[in-house]
Amino acid sequence: MEWIERLNQSLDYIEANLYGKISYEEAAKIACCSVFHYQRMFSYIAEIPLSEYIRRRKMTAAAFDLQTYSL
């Protein structure tokens, strides 16, 4: 259960830096594991690779911004 909490904290880091540079090393550090282990565990739990998750989140945020600022 502790690992899930640390993973959630790393997701908070990703969300906070969605419009900037996201460091896999920093996200793994927050989750208290290596980058390799973090990516493996993220993919296992989320059923999507970390890079794909970040790409989709950035695309979703951009689409939301376009809808919001187009009006």
C-alpha positions in Angstrom: 0.0 0.0 0.0 2.9 2.4 0.7 4.1 2.0 -2.9 0.7 3.1 -4.2 0.9 6.3 -2.1 4.4 7.0 -3.4 3.2 6.4 -6.9 0.4 8.9 -6.4 2.9 11.4 -5.1 5.0 10.9 -8.3 1.8 11.4 -10.4 1.2 14.7 -8.5 4.7 15.7 -9.6 3.9 14.8 -13.2 0.7 16.7 -13.1 2.4 19.8 -11.6 5.0 19.8 -14.3 2.7 18.9 -17.2 3.5 22.1 -19.0 7.2 21.9 -18.4 9.9 19.4 -18.4 9.1 16.1 -16.6 12.1 14.2 -15.2 11.7 10.5 -15.0 14.6 10.5 -12.4 12.7 12.9 -10.2 9.4 10.9 -10.5 11.3 7.7 -9.6 13.0 9.5 -6.7 9.7 10.6 -5.3 8.5 6.9 -5.6 11.7 5.8 -3.9 13.0 3.5 -6.6 15.1 3.4 -9.7 13.9 4.8 -13.0 13.9 1.3 -14.5 11.8 -0.1 -11.6 9.5 2.9 -11.6 8.7 2.6 -15.3 8.1 -1.2 -15.0 5.8 -0.8 -12.0 4.0 2.2 -13.6 3.3 0.2 -16.7 2.1 -2.8 -14.6 -0.3 -0.7 -12.5 -1.5 1.7 -15.1 -1.5 -0.8 -18.0 0.2 1.9 -20.1 3.8 2.9 -20.5 4.9 6.0 -18.5 5.9 7.9 -21.7 2.5 7.2 -23.3 0.7 8.3 -20.2 2.6 11.6 -20.2 2.0 12.1 -23.9 -1.7 11.5 -23.5 -2.0 13.8 -20.5 -0.2 16.6 -22.4 -2.5 16.1 -25.4 -5.6 16.1 -23.2 -4.4 19.3 -21.4 -3.7 21.0 -24.8 -7.1 20.0 -26.1 -8.8 21.4 -23.0 -6.8 24.6 -23.4 -7.9 25.0 -27.0 -11.5 24.5 -26.0 -11.3 26.9 -23.1 -9.4 29.7 -24.9 -11.2 29.4 -28.2 -14.4 30.9 -26.8 
